[in-house]
C-alpha cells in the first residue's frame, strides 16, 4: 500500500489549518505590512522543495509554500475584514484603522 497521498493530504490540511489563524494573529499584531514574512517563508519552502529528494516531503513543502503565498492575499483581505467589523481590531492600531475608514466607505 502507498500511504504518501494520505500523508500529503493530511499534512496540507494541517498546514492550511495553521496558516489561517496565523494570518489573523499576524494582521492583529503586526498589520498587513508583515506580508513579506509570508513571501519569505514561501520562497524558502519552494527552494527546499526543489532540492529535496524525498517526494513526499518535497510535496508537503510545496503545499506549505503555496499556503504561504496564499497567506499574502489573506493578509490584505484580513485587514478589510477588520475594517468591516468582522474581526476585532488591535486597540494599539486604532488610529491606523480609523484613517483607513475615513478614506473608504465600508
Biopython code that builds the backbone (N, CA, C, O; Angstrom):
import numpy as np
from Bio.PDB.StructureBuilder import StructureBuilder

atoms = [
    (1, "UNK", "N", (0.835, -1.184, 0.000)),
    (1, "UNK", "CA", (0.000, 0.000, 0.000)),
    (1, "UNK", "C", (0.879, 1.246, 0.000)),
    (1, "UNK", "O", (1.966, 1.264, 0.577)),
    (2, "UNK", "N", (0.379, 2.281, -0.661)),
    (2, "UNK", "CA", (1.103, 3.531, -0.756)),
    (2, "UNK", "C", (0.365, 4.585, 0.077)),
    (2, "UNK", "O", (-0.748, 4.990, -0.258)),
    (3, "UNK", "N", (0.993, 5.012, 1.145)),
    (3, "UNK", "CA", (0.359, 5.967, 2.056)),
    (3, "UNK", "C", (0.765, 7.417, 1.787)),
    (3, "UNK", "O", (0.311, 8.318, 2.493)),
    (4, "UNK", "N", (1.602, 7.658, 0.791)),
    (4, "UNK", "CA", (2.116, 9.012, 0.589)),
    (4, "UNK", "C", (1.006, 10.012, 0.267)),
    (4, "UNK", "O", (1.070, 11.157, 0.714)),
    (5, "UNK", "N", (0.005, 9.614, -0.487)),
    (5, "UNK", "CA", (-1.096, 10.534, -0.796)),
    (5, "UNK", "C", (-1.872, 10.948, 0.440)),
    (5, "UNK", "O", (-2.235, 12.113, 0.600)),
    (6, "UNK", "N", (-2.123, 9.980, 1.313)),
    (6, "UNK", "CA", (-2.833, 10.270, 2.564)),
    (6, "UNK", "C", (-1.974, 11.150, 3.469)),
    (6, "UNK", "O", (-2.483, 12.068, 4.112)),
    (7, "UNK", "N", (-0.684, 10.870, 3.518)),
    (7, "UNK", "CA", (0.218, 11.664, 4.348)),
    (7, "UNK", "C", (0.268, 13.100, 3.844)),
    (7, "UNK", "O", (0.182, 14.037, 4.639)),
    (8, "UNK", "N", (0.407, 13.284, 2.534)),
    (8, "UNK", "CA", (0.452, 14.639, 1.961)),
    (8, "UNK", "C", (-0.867, 15.355, 2.199)),
    (8, "UNK", "O", (-0.872, 16.524, 2.585)),
    (9, "UNK", "N", (-1.981, 14.677, 1.976)),
    (9, "UNK", "CA", (-3.291, 15.298, 2.190)),
    (9, "UNK", "C", (-3.476, 15.744, 3.623)),
    (9, "UNK", "O", (-3.941, 16.856, 3.873)),
    (10, "UNK", "N", (-3.120, 14.892, 4.566)),
    (10, "UNK", "CA", (-3.257, 15.238, 5.982)),
    (10, "UNK", "C", (-2.332, 16.390, 6.352)),
    (10, "UNK", "O", (-2.720, 17.289, 7.098)),
    (11, "UNK", "N", (-1.108, 16.364, 5.831)),
    (11, "UNK", "CA", (-0.148, 17.430, 6.149)),
    (11, "UNK", "C", (-0.619, 18.774, 5.602)),
    (11, "UNK", "O", (-0.549, 19.783, 6.304)),
    (12, "UNK", "N", (-1.092, 18.799, 4.369)),
    (12, "UNK", "CA", (-1.554, 20.060, 3.775)),
    (12, "UNK", "C", (-2.809, 20.553, 4.488)),
    (12, "UNK", "O", (-2.973, 21.757, 4.683)),
    (13, "UNK", "N", (-3.695, 19.641, 4.881)),
    (13, "UNK", "CA", (-4.878, 20.018, 5.657)),
    (13, "UNK", "C", (-4.450, 20.681, 6.968)),
    (13, "UNK", "O", (-5.017, 21.698, 7.369)),
    (14, "UNK", "N", (-3.454, 20.106, 7.628)),
    (14, "UNK", "CA", (-2.931, 20.661, 8.876)),
    (14, "UNK", "C", (-2.283, 22.020, 8.623)),
    (14, "UNK", "O", (-2.490, 22.956, 9.395)),
    (15, "UNK", "N", (-1.504, 22.137, 7.552)),
    (15, "UNK", "CA", (-0.823, 23.392, 7.229)),
    (15, "UNK", "C", (-1.835, 24.507, 6.989)),
    (15, "UNK", "O", (-1.673, 25.614, 7.503)),
    (16, "UNK", "N", (-2.868, 24.223, 6.221)),
    (16, "UNK", "CA", (-3.908, 25.227, 5.963)),
    (16, "UNK", "C", (-4.598, 25.612, 7.264)),
    (16, "UNK", "O", (-4.900, 26.784, 7.491)),
    (17, "UNK", "N", (-4.845, 24.628, 8.113)),
    (17, "UNK", "CA", (-5.480, 24.890, 9.410)),
    (17, "UNK", "C", (-4.638, 25.759, 10.317)),
    (17, "UNK", "O", (-5.180, 26.496, 11.140)),
    (18, "UNK", "N", (-3.331, 25.689, 10.186)),
    (18, "UNK", "CA", (-2.424, 26.525, 10.986)),
    (18, "UNK", "C", (-2.277, 27.915, 10.360)),
    (18, "UNK", "O", (-2.216, 28.916, 11.073)),
    (19, "UNK", "N", (-2.220, 27.972, 9.032)),
    (19, "UNK", "CA", (-1.973, 29.254, 8.358)),
    (19, "UNK", "C", (-3.122, 30.248, 8.548)),
    (19, "UNK", "O", (-2.877, 31.445, 8.692)),
    (20, "UNK", "N", (-4.355, 29.778, 8.552)),
    (20, "UNK", "CA", (-5.480, 30.712, 8.683)),
    (20, "UNK", "C", (-5.435, 31.491, 9.999)),
    (20, "UNK", "O", (-5.492, 32.721, 9.969)),
    (21, "UNK", "N", (-5.336, 30.824, 11.152)),
    (21, "UNK", "CA", (-5.231, 31.610, 12.391)),
    (21, "UNK", "C", (-3.936, 32.410, 12.479)),
    (21, "UNK", "O", (-3.903, 33.460, 13.120)),
    (22, "UNK", "N", (-2.864, 31.924, 11.840)),
    (22, "UNK", "CA", (-1.609, 32.677, 11.856)),
    (22, "UNK", "C", (-1.766, 34.007, 11.120)),
    (22, "UNK", "O", (-1.231, 35.024, 11.562)),
    (23, "UNK", "N", (-2.489, 34.008, 10.012)),
    (23, "UNK", "CA", (-2.755, 35.249, 9.278)),
    (23, "UNK", "C", (-3.524, 36.222, 10.165)),
    (23, "UNK", "O", (-3.190, 37.406, 10.224)),
    (24, "UNK", "N", (-4.534, 35.740, 10.843)),
    (24, "UNK", "CA", (-5.358, 36.586, 11.713)),
    (24, "UNK", "C", (-4.497, 37.201, 12.818)),
    (24, "UNK", "O", (-4.581, 38.400, 13.082)),
    (25, "UNK", "N", (-3.671, 36.375, 13.459)),
    (25, "UNK", "CA", (-2.815, 36.870, 14.549)),
    (25, "UNK", "C", (-1.767, 37.858, 14.036)),
    (25, "UNK", "O", (-1.500, 38.873, 14.680)),
    (26, "UNK", "N", (-1.179, 37.564, 12.884)),
    (26, "UNK", "CA", (-0.161, 38.469, 12.344)),
    (26, "UNK", "C", (-0.760, 39.814, 11.963)),
    (26, "UNK", "O", (-0.160, 40.858, 12.223)),
    (27, "UNK", "N", (-1.938, 39.798, 11.350)),
    (27, "UNK", "CA", (-2.571, 41.070, 10.990)),
    (27, "UNK", "C", (-2.913, 41.847, 12.245)),
    (27, "UNK", "O", (-2.749, 43.066, 12.279)),
    (28, "UNK", "N", (-3.384, 41.166, 13.277)),
    (28, "UNK", "CA", (-3.757, 41.829, 14.529)),
    (28, "UNK", "C", (-2.542, 42.497, 15.173)),
    (28, "UNK", "O", (-2.611, 43.658, 15.578)),
    (29, "UNK", "N", (-1.438, 41.771, 15.266)),
    (29, "UNK", "CA", (-0.271, 42.275, 15.986)),
    (29, "UNK", "C", (0.678, 43.109, 15.132)),
    (29, "UNK", "O", (1.260, 44.077, 15.622)),
    (30, "UNK", "N", (0.842, 42.745, 13.861)),
    (30, "UNK", "CA", (1.852, 43.392, 13.023)),
    (30, "UNK", "C", (1.273, 44.214, 11.873)),
    (30, "UNK", "O", (1.955, 45.081, 11.326)),
    (31, "UNK", "N", (0.036, 43.951, 11.508)),
    (31, "UNK", "CA", (-0.565, 44.650, 10.381)),
    (31, "UNK", "C", (-0.258, 43.966, 9.066)),
    (31, "UNK", "O", (0.521, 43.015, 9.004)),
    (32, "UNK", "N", (-0.885, 44.469, 8.015)),
    (32, "UNK", "CA", (-0.711, 43.814, 6.716)),
    (32, "UNK", "C", (0.662, 44.044, 6.123)),
    (32, "UNK", "O", (1.039, 43.376, 5.160)),
    (33, "UNK", "N", (1.419, 44.981, 6.682)),
    (33, "UNK", "CA", (2.771, 45.228, 6.176)),
    (33, "UNK", "C", (3.704, 44.058, 6.473)),
    (33, "UNK", "O", (4.845, 44.051, 6.011)),
    (34, "UNK", "N", (3.251, 43.094, 7.216)),
    (34, "UNK", "CA", (4.069, 41.914, 7.504)),
    (34, "UNK", "C", (3.888, 40.833, 6.441)),
    (34, "UNK", "O", (4.290, 39.689, 6.656)),
    (35, "UNK", "N", (3.300, 41.168, 5.315)),
    (35, "UNK", "CA", (3.084, 40.190, 4.235)),
    (35, "UNK", "C", (4.390, 39.601, 3.735)),
    (35, "UNK", "O", (4.410, 38.469, 3.252)),
    (36, "UNK", "N", (5.465, 40.338, 3.839)),
    (36, "UNK", "CA", (6.754, 39.870, 3.333)),
    (36, "UNK", "C", (7.245, 38.635, 4.083)),
    (36, "UNK", "O", (8.027, 37.854, 3.540)),
    (37, "UNK", "N", (6.796, 38.449, 5.328)),
    (37, "UNK", "CA", (7.167, 37.247, 6.088)),
    (37, "UNK", "C", (6.597, 36.017, 5.394)),
    (37, "UNK", "O", (7.261, 34.985, 5.294)),
    (38, "UNK", "N", (5.356, 36.134, 4.912)),
    (38, "UNK", "CA", (4.736, 35.028, 4.170)),
    (38, "UNK", "C", (5.489, 34.761, 2.865)),
    (38, "UNK", "O", (5.686, 33.611, 2.473)),
    (39, "UNK", "N", (5.904, 35.836, 2.201)),
    (39, "UNK", "CA", (6.658, 35.687, 0.955)),
    (39, "UNK", "C", (7.986, 34.978, 1.215)),
    (39, "UNK", "O", (8.345, 34.044, 0.497)),
    (40, "UNK", "N", (8.704, 35.416, 2.229)),
    (40, "UNK", "CA", (9.999, 34.804, 2.537)),
    (40, "UNK", "C", (9.843, 33.324, 2.888)),
    (40, "UNK", "O", (10.613, 32.487, 2.418)),
    (41, "UNK", "N", (8.857, 33.009, 3.706)),
    (41, "UNK", "CA", (8.624, 31.609, 4.082)),
    (41, "UNK", "C", (8.256, 30.777, 2.856)),
    (41, "UNK", "O", (8.722, 29.647, 2.707)),
    (42, "UNK", "N", (7.425, 31.332, 1.981)),
    (42, "UNK", "CA", (7.031, 30.620, 0.771)),
    (42, "UNK", "C", (8.199, 30.386, -0.168)),
    (42, "UNK", "O", (8.328, 29.308, -0.746)),
    (43, "UNK", "N", (9.053, 31.391, -0.323)),
    (43, "UNK", "CA", (10.218, 31.235, -1.192)),
    (43, "UNK", "C", (11.209, 30.221, -0.623)),
    (43, "UNK", "O", (11.773, 29.417, -1.365)),
    (44, "UNK", "N", (11.422, 30.261, 0.693)),
    (44, "UNK", "CA", (12.317, 29.282, 1.322)),
    (44, "UNK", "C", (11.776, 27.861, 1.185)),
    (44, "UNK", "O", (12.522, 26.934, 0.869)),
    (45, "UNK", "N", (10.483, 27.697, 1.424)),
    (45, "UNK", "CA", (9.887, 26.369, 1.308)),
    (45, "UNK", "C", (9.900, 25.890, -0.141)),
    (45, "UNK", "O", (10.098, 24.702, -0.395)),
    (46, "UNK", "N", (9.691, 26.795, -1.088)),
    (46, "UNK", "CA", (9.747, 26.417, -2.505)),
    (46, "UNK", "C", (11.150, 25.944, -2.876)),
    (46, "UNK", "O", (11.318, 24.922, -3.541)),
    (47, "UNK", "N", (12.148, 26.698, -2.439)),
    (47, "UNK", "CA", (13.527, 26.303, -2.712)),
    (47, "UNK", "C", (13.873, 24.967, -2.098)),
    (47, "UNK", "O", (14.504, 24.128, -2.742)),
    (48, "UNK", "N", (13.469, 24.762, -0.868)),
    (48, "UNK", "CA", (13.732, 23.484, -0.199)),
    (48, "UNK", "C", (13.003, 22.351, -0.900)),
    (48, "UNK", "O", (13.541, 21.250, -1.023)),
    (49, "UNK", "N", (11.796, 22.604, -1.356)),
    (49, "UNK", "CA", (11.017, 21.589, -2.067)),
    (49, "UNK", "C", (11.730, 21.146, -3.346)),
    (49, "UNK", "O", (11.702, 19.969, -3.707)),
    (50, "UNK", "N", (12.361, 22.090, -4.018)),
    (50, "UNK", "CA", (13.080, 21.768, -5.253)),
    (50, "UNK", "C", (14.344, 20.944, -4.995)),
    (50, "UNK", "O", (14.767, 20.166, -5.851)),
    (51, "UNK", "N", (14.936, 21.113, -3.831)),
    (51, "UNK", "CA", (16.213, 20.462, -3.543)),
    (51, "UNK", "C", (16.096, 19.089, -2.892)),
    (51, "UNK", "O", (17.046, 18.306, -2.927)),
    (52, "UNK", "N", (14.955, 18.790, -2.304)),
    (52, "UNK", "CA", (14.807, 17.525, -1.585)),
    (52, "UNK", "C", (14.593, 16.348, -2.537)),
    (52, "UNK", "O", (13.950, 16.473, -3.579)),
    (53, "UNK", "N", (15.138, 15.231, -2.156)),
    (53, "UNK", "CA", (14.978, 14.012, -2.953)),
    (53, "UNK", "C", (13.679, 13.278, -2.626)),
    (53, "UNK", "O", (13.057, 12.685, -3.508)),
    (54, "UNK", "N", (13.275, 13.319, -1.370)),
    (54, "UNK", "CA", (12.072, 12.603, -0.934)),
    (54, "UNK", "C", (10.836, 13.293, -1.502)),
    (54, "UNK", "O", (10.581, 14.462, -1.214)),
    (55, "UNK", "N", (10.075, 12.564, -2.305)),
    (55, "UNK", "CA", (8.921, 13.170, -2.981)),
    (55, "UNK", "C", (7.814, 13.571, -2.010)),
    (55, "UNK", "O", (7.165, 14.599, -2.207)),
    (56, "UNK", "N", (7.595, 12.792, -0.987)),
    (56, "UNK", "CA", (6.524, 13.110, -0.046)),
    (56, "UNK", "C", (6.841, 14.401, 0.706)),
    (56, "UNK", "O", (5.991, 15.286, 0.803)),
    (57, "UNK", "N", (8.035, 14.513, 1.228)),
    (57, "UNK", "CA", (8.422, 15.716, 1.968)),
    (57, "UNK", "C", (8.475, 16.913, 1.025)),
    (57, "UNK", "O", (8.060, 18.011, 1.395)),
    (58, "UNK", "N", (8.980, 16.710, -0.189)),
    (58, "UNK", "CA", (9.035, 17.783, -1.175)),
    (58, "UNK", "C", (7.632, 18.292, -1.505)),
    (58, "UNK", "O", (7.419, 19.498, -1.632)),
    (59, "UNK", "N", (6.692, 17.385, -1.641)),
    (59, "UNK", "CA", (5.307, 17.770, -1.940)),
    (59, "UNK", "C", (4.682, 18.519, -0.771)),
    (59, "UNK", "O", (3.960, 19.496, -0.971)),
    (60, "UNK", "N", (4.953, 18.071, 0.431)),
    (60, "UNK", "CA", (4.428, 18.761, 1.623)),
    (60, "UNK", "C", (5.005, 20.170, 1.704)),
    (60, "UNK", "O", (4.280, 21.118, 2.006)),
    (61, "UNK", "N", (6.297, 20.316, 1.439)),
    (61, "UNK", "CA", (6.908, 21.648, 1.452)),
    (61, "UNK", "C", (6.328, 22.529, 0.354)),
    (61, "UNK", "O", (6.150, 23.730, 0.552)),
    (62, "UNK", "N", (6.033, 21.941, -0.799)),
    (62, "UNK", "CA", (5.383, 22.703, -1.865)),
    (62, "UNK", "C", (4.007, 23.185, -1.440)),
    (62, "UNK", "O", (3.621, 24.318, -1.727)),
    (63, "UNK", "N", (3.272, 22.325, -0.758)),
    (63, "UNK", "CA", (1.966, 22.729, -0.233)),
    (63, "UNK", "C", (2.088, 23.836, 0.794)),
    (63, "UNK", "O", (1.278, 24.762, 0.822)),
    (64, "UNK", "N", (3.106, 23.736, 1.640)),
    (64, "UNK", "CA", (3.347, 24.790, 2.619)),
    (64, "UNK", "C", (3.711, 26.099, 1.923)),
    (64, "UNK", "O", (3.232, 27.167, 2.302)),
    (65, "UNK", "N", (4.570, 26.006, 0.894)),
    (65, "UNK", "CA", (4.998, 27.208, 0.170)),
    (65, "UNK", "C", (3.797, 27.938, -0.424)),
    (65, "UNK", "O", (3.681, 29.156, -0.285)),
    (66, "UNK", "N", (2.916, 27.212, -1.076)),
    (66, "UNK", "CA", (1.790, 27.880, -1.717)),
    (66, "UNK", "C", (0.721, 28.300, -0.715)),
    (66, "UNK", "O", (-0.069, 29.200, -1.001)),
    (67, "UNK", "N", (0.684, 27.665, 0.450)),
    (67, "UNK", "CA", (-0.173, 28.170, 1.526)),
    (67, "UNK", "C", (0.367, 29.500, 2.027)),
    (67, "UNK", "O", (-0.406, 30.393, 2.373)),
    (68, "UNK", "N", (1.681, 29.637, 2.069)),
    (68, "UNK", "CA", (2.288, 30.926, 2.456)),
    (68, "UNK", "C", (1.989, 31.997, 1.421)),
    (68, "UNK", "O", (1.673, 33.131, 1.781)),
    (69, "UNK", "N", (2.085, 31.658, 0.145)),
    (69, "UNK", "CA", (1.766, 32.632, -0.899)),
    (69, "UNK", "C", (0.301, 33.052, -0.807)),
    (69, "UNK", "O", (-0.026, 34.222, -1.006)),
    (70, "UNK", "N", (-0.565, 32.111, -0.510)),
    (70, "UNK", "CA", (-1.985, 32.429, -0.319)),
    (70, "UNK", "C", (-2.153, 33.319, 0.912)),
    (70, "UNK", "O", (-3.043, 34.169, 0.946)),
    (71, "UNK", "N", (-1.308, 33.129, 1.917)),
    (71, "UNK", "CA", (-1.353, 33.950, 3.126)),
    (71, "UNK", "C", (-1.122, 35.427, 2.843)),
    (71, "UNK", "O", (-1.628, 36.280, 3.572)),
    (72, "UNK", "N", (-0.363, 35.743, 1.793)),
    (72, "UNK", "CA", (-0.156, 37.147, 1.412)),
    (72, "UNK", "C", (-1.490, 37.775, 1.038)),
    (72, "UNK", "O", (-1.820, 38.868, 1.498)),
    (73, "UNK", "N", (-2.250, 37.087, 0.208)),
    (73, "UNK", "CA", (-3.583, 37.584, -0.179)),
    (73, "UNK", "C", (-4.491, 37.672, 1.041)),
    (73, "UNK", "O", (-5.200, 38.661, 1.223)),
    (74, "UNK", "N", (-4.467, 36.653, 1.859)),
    (74, "UNK", "CA", (-5.325, 36.636, 3.047)),
    (74, "UNK", "C", (-4.972, 37.758, 4.021)),
    (74, "UNK", "O", (-5.851, 38.291, 4.698)),
    (75, "UNK", "N", (-3.702, 38.116, 4.095)),
    (75, "UNK", "CA", (-3.278, 39.197, 4.980)),
    (75, "UNK", "C", (-3.971, 40.505, 4.579)),
    (75, "UNK", "O", (-4.457, 41.241, 5.437)),
    (76, "UNK", "N", (-4.012, 40.786, 3.289)),
    (76, "UNK", "CA", (-4.675, 42.004, 2.811)),
    (76, "UNK", "C", (-6.194, 41.914, 3.004)),
    (76, "UNK", "O", (-6.841, 42.899, 3.361)),
    (77, "UNK", "N", (-6.746, 40.737, 2.768)),
    (77, "UNK", "CA", (-8.188, 40.578, 2.955)),
    (77, "UNK", "C", (-8.567, 40.626, 4.433)),
    (77, "UNK", "O", (-9.660, 41.076, 4.777)),
    (78, "UNK", "N", (-7.677, 40.169, 5.304)),
    (78, "UNK", "CA", (-7.963, 40.211, 6.739)),
    (78, "UNK", "C", (-8.109, 41.646, 7.218)),
    (78, "UNK", "O", (-8.968, 41.944, 8.047)),
    (79, "UNK", "N", (-7.267, 42.537, 6.697)),
    (79, "UNK", "CA", (-7.404, 43.941, 7.068)),
    (79, "UNK", "C", (-8.784, 44.466, 6.669)),
    (79, "UNK", "O", (-9.399, 45.222, 7.421)),
    (80, "UNK", "N", (-9.266, 44.075, 5.505)),
    (80, "UNK", "CA", (-10.598, 44.501, 5.067)),
    (80, "UNK", "C", (-11.683, 43.938, 5.984)),
    (80, "UNK", "O", (-12.662, 44.620, 6.285)),
    (81, "UNK", "N", (-11.505, 42.697, 6.425)),
    (81, "UNK", "CA", (-12.480, 42.097, 7.342)),
    (81, "UNK", "C", (-12.493, 42.828, 8.682)),
    (81, "UNK", "O", (-13.551, 42.988, 9.291)),
    (82, "UNK", "N", (-11.325, 43.270, 9.141)),
    (82, "UNK", "CA", (-11.253, 44.042, 10.387)),
    (82, "UNK", "C", (-11.955, 45.381, 10.198)),
    (82, "UNK", "O", (-12.714, 45.811, 11.067)),
    (83, "UNK", "N", (-11.712, 46.038, 9.078)),
    (83, "UNK", "CA", (-12.345, 47.330, 8.817)),
    (83, "UNK", "C", (-13.865, 47.215, 8.761)),
    (83, "UNK", "O", (-14.573, 48.143, 9.152)),
    (84, "UNK", "N", (-14.365, 46.089, 8.279)),
    (84, "UNK", "CA", (-15.813, 45.868, 8.212)),
    (84, "UNK", "C", (-16.399, 45.477, 9.563)),
    (84, "UNK", "O", (-17.618, 45.417, 9.720)),
    (85, "UNK", "N", (-15.529, 45.211, 10.542)),
    (85, "UNK", "CA", (-16.004, 44.842, 11.872)),
    (85, "UNK", "C", (-16.228, 43.357, 12.053)),
    (85, "UNK", "O", (-16.799, 42.940, 13.060)),
    (86, "UNK", "N", (-15.800, 42.562, 11.116)),
    (86, "UNK", "CA", (-15.990, 41.115, 11.207)),
    (86, "UNK", "C", (-14.997, 40.466, 12.163)),
    (86, "UNK", "O", (-15.257, 39.387, 12.697)),
    (87, "UNK", "N", (-13.849, 41.129, 12.381)),
    (87, "UNK", "CA", (-12.827, 40.646, 13.295)),
    (87, "UNK", "C", (-12.416, 41.804, 14.196)),
    (87, "UNK", "O", (-12.530, 42.961, 13.791)),
    (88, "UNK", "N", (-11.940, 41.521, 15.407)),
    (88, "UNK", "CA", (-11.543, 42.613, 16.302)),
    (88, "UNK", "C", (-10.274, 43.295, 15.813)),
    (88, "UNK", "O", (-9.387, 42.665, 15.237)),
    (89, "UNK", "N", (-10.211, 44.592, 16.057)),
    (89, "UNK", "CA", (-9.005, 45.333, 15.699)),
    (89, "UNK", "C", (-8.112, 45.467, 16.920)),
    (89, "UNK", "O", (-8.582, 45.432, 18.057)),
    (90, "UNK", "N", (-6.844, 45.617, 16.675)),
    (90, "UNK", "CA", (-5.874, 45.817, 17.735)),
    (90, "UNK", "C", (-6.036, 47.247, 18.248)),
    (90, "UNK", "O", (-5.858, 48.190, 17.476)),
    (91, "UNK", "N", (-6.369, 47.435, 19.524)),
    (91, "UNK", "CA", (-6.554, 48.797, 20.047)),
    (91, "UNK", "C", (-5.310, 49.670, 19.889)),
    (91, "UNK", "O", (-5.423, 50.891, 19.780)),
    (92, "UNK", "N", (-4.157, 49.073, 19.874)),
    (92, "UNK", "CA", (-2.929, 49.848, 19.706)),
    (92, "UNK", "C", (-2.814, 50.416, 18.298)),
    (92, "UNK", "O", (-2.042, 51.348, 18.070)),
    (93, "UNK", "N", (-3.568, 49.870, 17.354)),
    (93, "UNK", "CA", (-3.524, 50.341, 15.976)),
    (93, "UNK", "C", (-4.848, 50.985, 15.562)),
    (93, "UNK", "O", (-5.169, 51.044, 14.375)),
    (94, "UNK", "N", (-5.606, 51.462, 16.536)),
    (94, "UNK", "CA", (-6.926, 52.041, 16.265)),
    (94, "UNK", "C", (-6.841, 53.237, 15.318)),
    (94, "UNK", "O", (-7.667, 53.360, 14.414)),
    (95, "UNK", "N", (-5.877, 54.104, 15.504)),
    (95, "UNK", "CA", (-5.742, 55.286, 14.643)),
    (95, "UNK", "C", (-5.485, 54.892, 13.190)),
    (95, "UNK", "O", (-5.999, 55.527, 12.270)),
    (96, "UNK", "N", (-4.697, 53.855, 12.988)),
    (96, "UNK", "CA", (-4.429, 53.364, 11.629)),
    (96, "UNK", "C", (-5.730, 52.935, 10.956)),
    (96, "UNK", "O", (-5.998, 53.300, 9.812)),
    (97, "UNK", "N", (-6.529, 52.160, 11.674)),
    (97, "UNK", "CA", (-7.801, 51.693, 11.113)),
    (97, "UNK", "C", (-8.754, 52.853, 10.862)),
    (97, "UNK", "O", (-9.477, 52.857, 9.866)),
    (98, "UNK", "N", (-8.760, 53.830, 11.751)),
    (98, "UNK", "CA", (-9.641, 54.984, 11.573)),
    (98, "UNK", "C", (-9.252, 55.793, 10.333)),
    (98, "UNK", "O", (-10.123, 56.272, 9.607)),
    (99, "UNK", "N", (-7.963, 55.944, 10.094)),
    (99, "UNK", "CA", (-7.526, 56.643, 8.869)),
    (99, "UNK", "C", (-8.020, 55.905, 7.627)),
    (99, "UNK", "O", (-8.473, 56.529, 6.667)),
    (100, "UNK", "N", (-7.932, 54.591, 7.648)),
    (100, "UNK", "CA", (-8.413, 53.817, 6.501)),
    (100, "UNK", "C", (-9.926, 53.933, 6.348)),
    (100, "UNK", "O", (-10.434, 54.004, 5.229)),
    (101, "UNK", "N", (-10.643, 53.953, 7.459)),
    (101, "UNK", "CA", (-12.100, 54.065, 7.397)),
    (101, "UNK", "C", (-12.520, 55.429, 6.834)),
    (101, "UNK", "O", (-13.510, 55.525, 6.109)),
    (102, "UNK", "N", (-11.778, 56.464, 7.166)),
    (102, "UNK", "CA", (-12.104, 57.795, 6.636)),
    (102, "UNK", "C", (-11.861, 57.875, 5.130)),
    (102, "UNK", "O", (-12.556, 58.606, 4.424)),
    (103, "UNK", "N", (-10.883, 57.130, 4.645)),
    (103, "UNK", "CA", (-10.577, 57.126, 3.207)),
    (103, "UNK", "C", (-11.658, 56.417, 2.397)),
    (103, "UNK", "O", (-12.005, 56.861, 1.302)),
    (104, "UNK", "N", (-12.191, 55.317, 2.931)),
    (104, "UNK", "CA", (-13.125, 54.470, 2.197)),
    (104, "UNK", "C", (-14.391, 54.244, 3.012)),
    (104, "UNK", "O", (-14.384, 54.308, 4.241)),
    (105, "UNK", "N", (-15.445, 53.984, 2.314)),
    (105, "UNK", "CA", (-16.712, 53.610, 2.968)),
    (105, "UNK", "C", (-16.876, 52.097, 2.872)),
    (105, "UNK", "O", (-16.690, 51.513, 1.804)),
    (106, "UNK", "N", (-17.224, 51.466, 3.990)),
    (106, "UNK", "CA", (-17.414, 50.018, 4.018)),
    (106, "UNK", "C", (-18.820, 49.655, 4.322)),
    (106, "UNK", "O", (-19.153, 48.472, 4.384)),
]
sb = StructureBuilder()
sb.init_structure("model")
sb.init_model(0)
sb.init_chain("A")
sb.init_seg("    ")
for serial, (resi, resn, name, xyz) in enumerate(atoms, 1):
    if name == "N":
        sb.init_residue(resn, " ", resi, " ")
    sb.init_atom(name, np.array(xyz, "f"), 0.0, 1.0, " ", f" {name:<3s}", serial, name[0])
structure = sb.get_structure()
